[in-house]
Amino acid sequence: MSKKVLLICGSGASSGFMAVNIRKAAKKLGLDYSIKARSESELGDYVDDIDALMVGPHLKAEFQGIKERVPSSIKVILMKPDYYSMLDGKGAVEHLKQELGD
């Protein structure tokens, strides 16, 4: 079953690079993940069509507020600085799988 995941950061630029790397890593692992990246301000436009939301680590201070803006059925995950700073798609997929219980 396909999982729809949205990555958000401040402007959408860094999460865009991260999304590309997550897509590559998920494909290598045979996972059916649909990964999109947008800016934090666009969250409301996509929240009704996702299974998980990954938030850039630099938005940690806003994390609780972001979490409150999405339905409780959506898994909200704060990305870890170690893989995010290196744009490590494999590390992000491993974290995502763990959080989703896949």
VOTIMAR-962789 format. One record per atom (N, C-alpha, C, O, CB): atom name; residue number from 1; x, y, z. Coordinates in Angstrom, 1 decimal. Glycine has a CB too. Example, Ala and Ser with C-alpha at 12.3 -4.5 7.8 and 13.67 -1.06 7.14 Angstrom:
N  1  13.2  -5.7  7.8
CA  1  12.3  -4.5  7.8
C  1  13.2  -3.3  7.8
O  1  14.2  -3.3  8.5
CB  1  11.3  -4.5  9.0
N  2  12.8  -2.2  7.1
CA  2  13.7  -1.1  7.1
C  2  12.9  0.0  7.9
O  2  13.4  1.1  8.0
CB  2  14.1  -0.6  5.7
% end
This chain:
N  1  0.8  -1.2  0.0
CA  1  0.0  0.0  0.0
C  1  0.9  1.3  0.0
O  1  1.8  1.4  0.8
CB  1  -1.0  0.0  1.2
N  2  0.6  2.2  -0.9
CA  2  1.3  3.4  -1.0
C  2  1.2  4.3  0.2
O  2  0.1  4.5  0.7
CB  2  1.0  4.1  -2.3
N  3  2.3  4.9  0.7
CA  3  2.2  5.8  1.8
C  3  2.6  7.2  1.2
O  3  3.6  7.4  0.5
CB  3  3.2  5.5  2.9
N  4  1.7  8.2  1.5
CA  4  2.0  9.5  1.0
C  4  2.6  10.3  2.1
O  4  2.1  10.5  3.2
CB  4  0.7  10.2  0.5
N  5  3.8  10.9  1.8
CA  5  4.6  11.6  2.8
C  5  4.9  13.0  2.3
O  5  5.3  13.1  1.2
CB  5  5.9  10.8  3.2
N  6  4.7  13.9  3.2
CA  6  5.0  15.3  2.9
C  6  6.2  15.8  3.8
O  6  6.1  15.6  5.0
CB  6  3.8  16.3  3.1
N  7  7.2  16.3  3.2
CA  7  8.3  16.9  3.9
C  7  8.1  18.4  3.9
O  7  7.8  19.0  2.9
CB  7  9.7  16.5  3.3
N  8  8.3  19.1  5.0
CA  8  8.3  20.5  5.1
C  8  9.5  21.1  5.7
O  8  10.1  20.5  6.6
CB  8  7.0  21.0  5.8
N  9  9.9  22.3  5.2
CA  9  11.0  23.0  5.8
C  9  10.5  24.5  5.7
O  9  9.4  24.8  5.4
CB  9  12.4  22.8  5.1
N  10  11.4  25.4  6.0
CA  10  11.1  26.8  5.9
C  10  10.6  27.3  4.6
O  10  9.5  27.8  4.4
CB  10  12.2  27.6  6.3
N  11  11.4  27.1  3.5
CA  11  11.1  27.5  2.2
C  11  10.7  26.4  1.2
O  11  10.2  26.7  0.2
CB  11  12.2  28.3  1.6
N  12  11.1  25.2  1.6
CA  12  10.8  24.1  0.7
C  12  12.0  23.6  -0.1
O  12  12.0  22.6  -0.8
CB  12  9.7  24.4  -0.2
N  13  13.1  24.4  -0.1
CA  13  14.3  24.1  -0.9
C  13  15.0  22.9  -0.3
O  13  15.3  21.9  -1.1
CB  13  15.2  25.3  -0.9
N  14  15.5  23.0  0.9
CA  14  16.2  21.9  1.4
C  14  15.4  20.6  1.5
O  14  16.0  19.5  1.3
CB  14  16.8  22.2  2.8
N  15  14.1  20.7  1.8
CA  15  13.3  19.5  1.9
C  15  13.1  18.9  0.5
O  15  12.9  17.7  0.3
CB  15  12.0  19.8  2.5
N  16  13.2  19.7  -0.6
CA  16  13.1  19.3  -1.9
C  16  14.3  18.3  -2.3
O  16  14.1  17.3  -2.9
CB  16  13.1  20.4  -2.9
N  17  15.5  18.7  -1.9
CA  17  16.7  17.8  -2.1
C  17  16.5  16.6  -1.3
O  17  16.8  15.5  -1.8
CB  17  18.0  18.6  -1.8
N  18  16.0  16.7  -0.1
CA  18  15.9  15.5  0.8
C  18  14.8  14.6  0.2
O  18  15.0  13.4  0.2
CB  18  15.4  16.0  2.2
N  19  13.7  15.1  -0.3
CA  19  12.7  14.3  -0.9
C  19  13.2  13.4  -2.1
O  19  12.9  12.3  -2.2
CB  19  11.5  15.2  -1.4
N  20  14.0  14.0  -2.9
CA  20  14.6  13.3  -4.0
C  20  15.4  12.1  -3.5
O  20  15.3  11.0  -4.0
CB  20  15.6  14.2  -4.9
N  21  16.2  12.3  -2.5
CA  21  17.1  11.3  -1.9
C  21  16.2  10.2  -1.2
O  21  16.6  9.0  -1.2
CB  21  18.1  11.9  -1.0
N  22  15.1  10.6  -0.6
CA  22  14.3  9.6  0.1
C  22  13.6  8.8  -1.0
O  22  13.5  7.6  -0.8
CB  22  13.2  10.4  1.0
N  23  13.1  9.4  -2.0
CA  23  12.5  8.6  -3.1
C  23  13.4  7.6  -3.7
O  23  13.0  6.4  -3.9
CB  23  12.0  9.6  -4.3
N  24  14.7  8.0  -3.9
CA  24  15.7  7.0  -4.4
C  24  15.9  5.9  -3.4
O  24  15.9  4.7  -3.8
CB  24  17.0  7.7  -4.7
N  25  16.0  6.2  -2.2
CA  25  16.3  5.2  -1.1
C  25  15.1  4.3  -1.0
O  25  15.3  3.0  -0.8
CB  25  16.7  5.8  0.2
N  26  13.9  4.8  -1.0
CA  26  12.7  4.0  -0.8
C  26  12.5  3.0  -2.0
O  26  12.1  1.9  -1.8
CB  26  11.4  4.9  -0.7
N  27  12.8  3.5  -3.2
CA  27  12.7  2.7  -4.4
C  27  13.7  1.5  -4.3
O  27  13.3  0.4  -4.7
CB  27  13.0  3.5  -5.7
N  28  14.9  1.8  -3.9
CA  28  15.9  0.7  -3.7
C  28  15.5  -0.3  -2.8
O  28  15.8  -1.5  -2.9
CB  28  17.3  1.3  -3.3
N  29  14.7  0.1  -1.7
CA  29  14.2  -0.9  -0.7
C  29  12.9  -1.5  -1.1
O  29  12.3  -2.3  -0.4
CB  29  14.1  -0.2  0.6
N  30  12.3  -1.1  -2.3
CA  30  11.1  -1.6  -2.8
C  30  9.9  -1.1  -2.0
O  30  8.8  -1.8  -2.0
CB  30  11.1  -3.1  -2.6
N  31  10.0  0.1  -1.4
CA  31  8.9  0.7  -0.6
C  31  8.1  1.6  -1.6
O  31  8.6  2.3  -2.4
CB  31  9.4  1.5  0.6
N  32  6.8  1.5  -1.4
CA  32  5.9  2.3  -2.2
C  32  5.5  3.6  -1.4
O  32  4.4  3.8  -0.9
CB  32  4.6  1.5  -2.6
N  33  6.5  4.5  -1.4
CA  33  6.3  5.8  -0.8
C  33  6.2  6.9  -1.8
O  33  7.0  7.0  -2.7
CB  33  7.5  6.1  0.2
N  34  5.2  7.8  -1.7
CA  34  5.1  8.9  -2.5
C  34  5.6  10.1  -1.7
O  34  5.0  10.4  -0.6
CB  34  3.6  9.2  -3.0
N  35  6.7  10.7  -2.1
CA  35  7.3  11.8  -1.3
C  35  7.2  13.1  -2.0
O  35  7.6  13.3  -3.1
CB  35  8.8  11.4  -1.0
N  36  6.6  14.1  -1.3
CA  36  6.6  15.5  -1.8
C  36  7.2  16.4  -0.8
O  36  7.3  16.1  0.4
CB  36  5.1  15.9  -2.1
N  37  7.7  17.5  -1.3
CA  37  8.3  18.5  -0.4
C  37  7.7  19.9  -0.7
O  37  7.5  20.3  -1.8
CB  37  9.9  18.6  -0.6
N  38  7.4  20.6  0.4
CA  38  6.8  21.9  0.3
C  38  7.3  22.8  1.4
O  38  7.9  22.3  2.4
CB  38  5.2  21.8  0.3
N  39  7.0  24.1  1.3
CA  39  7.3  25.0  2.4
C  39  6.3  24.8  3.5
O  39  5.2  24.3  3.3
CB  39  7.4  26.4  2.0
N  40  6.7  25.1  4.7
CA  40  5.8  25.0  5.9
C  40  4.5  25.8  5.7
O  40  3.4  25.4  6.1
CB  40  6.5  25.5  7.2
N  41  4.6  26.9  5.0
CA  41  3.4  27.7  4.8
C  41  2.3  27.1  3.9
O  41  1.2  27.5  3.8
CB  41  3.8  29.1  4.2
N  42  2.7  26.0  3.1
CA  42  1.8  25.3  2.2
C  42  1.2  24.1  2.8
O  42  0.4  23.4  2.2
CB  42  2.6  24.9  0.9
N  43  1.5  23.8  4.1
CA  43  1.0  22.6  4.8
C  43  -0.5  22.4  4.6
O  43  -1.0  21.3  4.3
CB  43  1.4  22.7  6.2
N  44  -1.3  23.5  4.8
CA  44  -2.7  23.4  4.8
C  44  -3.3  22.9  3.4
O  44  -4.3  22.3  3.4
CB  44  -3.3  24.7  5.1
N  45  -2.5  23.1  2.3
CA  45  -2.9  22.7  1.0
C  45  -2.8  21.2  0.8
O  45  -3.4  20.7  -0.1
CB  45  -2.1  23.5  0.0
N  46  -2.0  20.5  1.6
CA  46  -1.7  19.1  1.4
C  46  -2.1  18.2  2.5
O  46  -2.1  17.0  2.3
CB  46  -0.2  19.0  1.1
N  47  -2.5  18.8  3.6
CA  47  -2.7  18.0  4.8
C  47  -3.8  16.9  4.7
O  47  -3.7  15.9  5.4
CB  47  -3.0  18.9  6.0
N  48  -4.7  17.1  3.8
CA  48  -5.8  16.1  3.7
C  48  -5.5  14.9  2.8
O  48  -6.3  14.0  2.7
CB  48  -7.1  16.8  3.1
N  49  -4.3  15.0  2.2
CA  49  -3.9  13.9  1.3
C  49  -2.6  13.2  1.6
O  49  -1.9  12.8  0.7
CB  49  -3.9  14.5  -0.1
N  50  -2.3  13.2  2.9
CA  50  -1.0  12.5  3.3
C  50  -1.2  11.5  4.5
O  50  -2.2  11.6  5.2
CB  50  0.0  13.6  3.7
N  51  -0.3  10.6  4.6
CA  51  -0.3  9.6  5.7
C  51  0.7  10.0  6.7
O  51  0.6  9.7  7.9
CB  51  0.1  8.2  5.1
N  52  1.8  10.8  6.3
CA  52  2.8  11.2  7.3
C  52  3.4  12.5  6.9
O  52  3.4  12.9  5.7
CB  52  4.0  10.1  7.3
N  53  3.8  13.2  7.9
CA  53  4.4  14.6  7.7
C  53  5.8  14.5  8.3
O  53  5.9  14.3  9.5
CB  53  3.5  15.7  8.3
N  54  6.8  14.8  7.6
CA  54  8.2  14.9  8.1
C  54  8.6  16.4  8.1
O  54  8.5  17.1  7.1
CB  54  9.2  14.1  7.2
N  55  9.0  16.8  9.3
CA  55  9.3  18.2  9.6
C  55  10.8  18.4  9.7
O  55  11.5  17.7  10.4
CB  55  8.6  18.7  10.8
N  56  11.3  19.4  9.0
CA  56  12.8  19.7  9.0
C  56  13.2  20.0  10.5
O  56  12.5  20.6  11.2
CB  56  13.1  20.9  8.1
N  57  14.4  19.5  10.8
CA  57  14.9  19.7  12.2
C  57  15.0  21.2  12.7
O  57  14.9  21.5  13.8
CB  57  16.2  19.0  12.4
N  58  15.2  22.1  11.7
CA  58  15.3  23.5  12.0
C  58  14.0  24.1  12.4
O  58  13.9  25.2  12.9
CB  58  15.9  24.2  10.9
N  59  12.9  23.3  12.3
CA  59  11.5  23.8  12.7
C  59  11.1  23.2  14.0
O  59  10.0  23.2  14.4
CB  59  10.5  23.4  11.6
N  60  12.1  22.7  14.8
CA  60  11.9  22.0  16.1
C  60  11.0  22.9  17.0
O  60  10.2  22.4  17.7
CB  60  13.2  21.7  16.7
N  61  11.4  24.2  17.0
CA  61  10.6  25.1  17.9
C  61  9.2  25.3  17.6
O  61  8.3  25.5  18.4
CB  61  11.3  26.5  17.9
N  62  8.8  25.1  16.3
CA  62  7.4  25.2  15.8
C  62  6.8  23.8  15.7
O  62  5.6  23.7  15.4
CB  62  7.4  25.8  14.5
N  63  7.5  22.7  16.1
CA  63  7.0  21.4  15.9
C  63  5.6  21.1  16.5
O  63  4.7  20.6  15.9
CB  63  8.0  20.4  16.4
N  64  5.5  21.5  17.8
CA  64  4.2  21.2  18.5
C  64  3.1  22.0  17.8
O  64  2.0  21.4  17.6
CB  64  4.3  21.7  19.9
N  65  3.3  23.2  17.4
CA  65  2.3  24.0  16.7
C  65  1.9  23.3  15.3
O  65  0.7  23.3  14.9
CB  65  2.7  25.4  16.5
N  66  2.9  22.9  14.6
CA  66  2.7  22.2  13.3
C  66  1.9  20.9  13.6
O  66  0.9  20.6  12.8
CB  66  4.0  21.8  12.6
N  67  2.2  20.2  14.6
CA  67  1.5  18.9  14.9
C  67  0.0  19.2  15.2
O  67  -0.8  18.4  14.8
CB  67  2.2  18.3  16.1
N  68  -0.3  20.3  15.8
CA  68  -1.6  20.7  16.1
C  68  -2.5  21.1  14.9
O  68  -3.7  21.1  15.0
CB  68  -1.7  21.8  17.2
N  69  -1.8  21.4  13.8
CA  69  -2.5  21.8  12.6
C  69  -2.9  20.6  11.7
O  69  -3.6  20.8  10.7
CB  69  -1.6  22.7  11.8
N  70  -2.5  19.4  12.0
CA  70  -2.8  18.2  11.2
C  70  -3.7  17.3  12.0
O  70  -3.6  17.2  13.2
CB  70  -1.5  17.5  10.7
N  71  -4.5  16.5  11.3
CA  71  -5.4  15.5  11.9
C  71  -4.6  14.5  12.7
O  71  -3.4  14.2  12.3
CB  71  -6.3  14.8  10.9
N  72  -5.1  14.0  13.8
CA  72  -4.4  13.0  14.6
C  72  -4.1  11.7  13.9
O  72  -3.2  10.9  14.3
CB  72  -5.2  12.7  15.9
N  73  -4.8  11.4  12.8
CA  73  -4.5  10.2  12.0
C  73  -3.2  10.3  11.2
O  73  -2.7  9.3  10.7
CB  73  -5.7  10.0  11.0
N  74  -2.6  11.5  11.1
CA  74  -1.4  11.6  10.3
C  74  -0.2  11.6  11.3
O  74  -0.1  12.3  12.3
CB  74  -1.4  13.0  9.6
N  75  0.8  10.7  11.0
CA  75  2.0  10.6  11.8
C  75  2.9  11.8  11.5
O  75  3.3  12.0  10.3
CB  75  2.7  9.3  11.4
N  76  3.2  12.6  12.5
CA  76  4.1  13.7  12.4
C  76  5.4  13.4  13.0
O  76  5.6  13.0  14.1
CB  76  3.5  15.0  13.0
N  77  6.5  13.6  12.1
CA  77  7.8  13.1  12.5
C  77  8.8  14.3  12.4
O  77  8.9  14.9  11.3
CB  77  8.3  11.9  11.6
N  78  9.5  14.5  13.4
CA  78  10.6  15.5  13.4
C  78  11.9  14.8  12.9
O  78  12.4  13.9  13.5
CB  78  10.9  16.2  14.8
N  79  12.3  15.3  11.7
CA  79  13.5  14.7  11.1
C  79  14.7  14.9  12.0
O  79  14.8  16.0  12.7
CB  79  13.7  15.2  9.7
N  80  15.6  14.0  11.9
CA  80  16.8  14.1  12.8
C  80  17.9  14.9  12.0
O  80  18.1  14.7  10.8
CB  80  17.4  12.7  13.1
N  81  18.6  15.7  12.7
CA  81  19.6  16.6  12.1
C  81  20.8  15.7  11.5
O  81  21.4  16.2  10.5
CB  81  20.2  17.5  13.1
N  82  21.1  14.5  12.0
CA  82  22.2  13.8  11.5
C  82  22.0  13.4  10.0
O  82  22.9  13.5  9.2
CB  82  22.4  12.5  12.4
N  83  20.8  12.9  9.7
CA  83  20.6  12.5  8.3
C  83  20.2  13.7  7.4
O  83  20.5  13.8  6.2
CB  83  19.6  11.4  8.2
N  84  19.4  14.6  8.0
CA  84  18.9  15.8  7.3
C  84  20.1  16.7  6.8
O  84  20.1  17.1  5.6
CB  84  18.0  16.6  8.1
N  85  21.0  16.9  7.6
CA  85  22.2  17.8  7.3
C  85  23.0  17.2  6.2
O  85  23.7  17.9  5.4
CB  85  23.0  18.1  8.5
N  86  23.0  15.9  6.0
CA  86  23.8  15.2  5.0
C  86  22.9  14.8  3.8
O  86  23.4  14.2  2.8
CB  86  24.5  13.9  5.6
N  87  21.6  15.2  3.9
CA  87  20.6  14.8  2.8
C  87  20.7  13.3  2.6
O  87  20.7  12.8  1.4
CB  87  20.9  15.6  1.5
N  88  20.8  12.5  3.7
CA  88  20.9  11.1  3.6
C  88  19.5  10.5  3.5
O  88  18.8  10.3  4.5
CB  88  21.6  10.6  4.9
N  89  19.1  10.2  2.3
CA  89  17.8  9.6  2.1
C  89  17.6  8.2  2.8
O  89  16.5  8.0  3.3
CB  89  17.5  9.4  0.6
N  90  18.6  7.4  2.8
CA  90  18.5  6.1  3.4
C  90  18.2  6.2  4.9
O  90  17.4  5.5  5.5
CB  90  19.8  5.3  3.2
N  91  18.9  7.1  5.6
CA  91  18.7  7.4  7.0
C  91  17.3  7.9  7.3
O  91  16.6  7.5  8.2
CB  91  19.7  8.4  7.5
N  92  16.8  8.7  6.4
CA  92  15.4  9.3  6.5
C  92  14.4  8.2  6.3
O  92  13.4  8.1  7.0
CB  92  15.2  10.4  5.5
N  93  14.6  7.3  5.3
CA  93  13.7  6.2  5.1
C  93  13.6  5.2  6.3
O  93  12.6  4.8  6.7
CB  93  14.1  5.4  3.8
N  94  14.8  4.9  6.8
CA  94  14.9  4.1  8.0
C  94  14.1  4.7  9.2
O  94  13.3  4.0  9.9
CB  94  16.3  3.8  8.4
N  95  14.2  6.0  9.4
CA  95  13.5  6.7  10.4
C  95  12.0  6.6  10.1
O  95  11.2  6.4  11.0
CB  95  14.0  8.1  10.6
N  96  11.6  6.9  8.9
CA  96  10.2  6.9  8.5
C  96  9.6  5.5  8.7
O  96  8.5  5.4  9.2
CB  96  10.1  7.3  7.0
N  97  10.3  4.5  8.2
CA  97  9.8  3.1  8.4
C  97  9.6  2.8  9.8
O  97  8.5  2.2  10.2
CB  97  10.8  2.1  7.8
N  98  10.5  3.2  10.7
CA  98  10.4  2.9  12.1
C  98  9.2  3.6  12.7
O  98  8.4  3.0  13.5
CB  98  11.7  3.4  12.9
N  99  9.0  4.9  12.3
CA  99  7.8  5.7  12.9
C  99  6.5  5.1  12.3
O  99  5.5  5.1  13.1
CB  99  8.0  7.1  12.5
N  100  6.5  4.6  11.1
CA  100  5.2  4.2  10.5
C  100  5.0  2.7  10.8
O  100  3.9  2.2  10.6
CB  100  5.2  4.3  9.0
N  101  6.0  2.0  11.4
CA  101  5.8  0.6  11.7
C  101  5.8  -0.3  10.5
O  101  5.2  -1.4  10.5
CB  101  4.5  0.4  12.5
N  102  6.5  0.2  9.4
CA  102  6.6  -0.6  8.2
C  102  7.7  -1.7  8.3
O  102  7.9  -2.4  7.3
CB  102  6.8  0.3  7.0
% end
